Amino acid sequence: MSLNLLSEKIIIILENLEYKKIFIFSNIANDLLKSLDIRQPFTRIDSISKIEQSIDDDSMLLMILDEEAFKLEQINTLATIKTFHQDKFIIINRYKKEKKKVDFHNTLMSFGFKLLFTDEFQKIFYDIYEYNIIDYKNKPEWLNSDYWANPELWEK
């Protein structure tokens, strides 16, 4: 896969979200960010601790992370960010296959992120995650007003 194809997939994801502003945090030198054709104006955030103050309801947050450079203590900050920014939140995680941290993936999944896809470019892998509180959990069929409002159906 080429970097352009990976970028095209990411652009499709971004185009399917509604937002007025885009904020980008990255902890890597960004060949990927340069290849993204982001048509909206965007603001780069240089510190993960500044994200909370920068984002608002009309914005989209894109984090491009190198898993090796991401520090464990930043996980708590990530949890706080997703608590206050509950939709339009994309994480691109870059790693080398032999150094993938399963804990990082498991942590993101436990926070409610969905792994959209994984791609590889020149032996470097990219996992693309999305967090959206609206589709955080699939609603079971039985969880609807019919069962709550009709006690005669409770036995079913």
N, C-alpha and C positions, 0 to 999 in steps of 0.2 A: 504494500500500500504506500502511496506517496503522501507527503505532507499536505499537498493540495487536496487530496481526497478526504483526509482527516479534517482539514479545515472546512471543506464543504459540508461535511456532516454536522460539524459544530455550528456553522452558520444556519443550517436548516433548523436546528434546535432553537437558536436565538430568535430566528424569524417567527417561530410559532409561539413566542411569548410576547405579551403586551407590556411595554415599559416605555418611559419617557427618557430615562437616563440609564447609562450603564456604568458601573464601577468595576474596575479590574484590579485585583491584587495578584501579584505573582512573586514567587520567591526564586525564580530562575531567570537566566538570560534568555530572552524570549524569541527564538526562531519561530515558535508556534504563533505567538501573538503577532509577529510581523506578517505572517502568512494569512492571518484571519482578515477577511475583508469586512470589517465592522462598519456598517454604513451610518450608524448612529454616532453622534459625538460621545466620547467616553472619557472618564476621568480615571487616571491611575492612582491607586492608593499604595503608598510605599511602606506602610507598616500595618501588620494585622491588627494591632491595637487601635488603629484609627478607623477601622471599618465601621464599628458601631455608631460612631458619631457622623459618619458620612452618608449612610444609606437612608432612604425614606421609602414610603409605600409605592411610589411611582417608579422606583428604580429596580434594576436587575443587577445582581452581584455575580461576577464571574471570578473564580479563584483558580489560578493555574499554579499547581504545586508540584515541586519535586519531592517525592516521598522521602528521599534520603535527607533532604535539608529541613524537612518539617519536624519541629521539635515536639516532643510529647506534651510539654506544658502548654503548647498552643491548642491542644485538643479542647481544653476547657473554654478557650476563647471561641473556638469554632462552634461549640455547643451553645454558647451565649448568642452568637451571631444568628444561628439558625432559629433560635427562640424568638428573636426580635424581627428577623427577616424571613417570614414564613412561606414566601413563594418567590418564584423567579430567582432561584439560587442554584448555580451550576458550579461544580468542581471538576477540574481536569487534573487528574493525578498522573504524573509521569514517573516511570520507574524502569529499572533494568530487571528483566525476568528473574535473574538469579538473586536479586536483592529485594524482591517484593516483600513488604511487611504485611502479613495476613492480619495482624492486629489493627492496622490502619483501615483496611477494608472493612473488617468486622465492626470497628468503631463507627465508621460512617453508616453502615447498614443499621446498626443499633440506634443511631440518631434519626433514622427514618429516610435516609437518602436511598434513591433507587439507582442501581447501576444500569445506565442506558446502553452502553456498549464499550468494548475494549478493542483497540486497534494497535497495530505495531508499525513502526517506521524506523528502519535502520537499527534493528535490535533494541529499540527503546519502545516501551509499551505505554499506552495512554488509556486510562479508565476515565469515562465520563459519567459523572453522577449528577442527579438532579434532586433537589428537595422542594416539595410543594405540599403544604399542609392539607390542601384540598384533596389530593389523591394519596396522602400518606399511607392510608390503610384502605384496602378494598372493603367496601361495605358488604357484609354477608346478606344473602337473600332474605333471611328471616328477620333482619333488623329493619323493621318498617312500622308504620303506624297501624297497619292492619292487625298485627299481633298485640300491640299495646292497647289499642282501643277496643278489642273484641275478646273479652275474657273467655268466651266459649271456644276460642281457637287455641288457648294456652296449652291444652292437652295434646295437641298435634305434634 
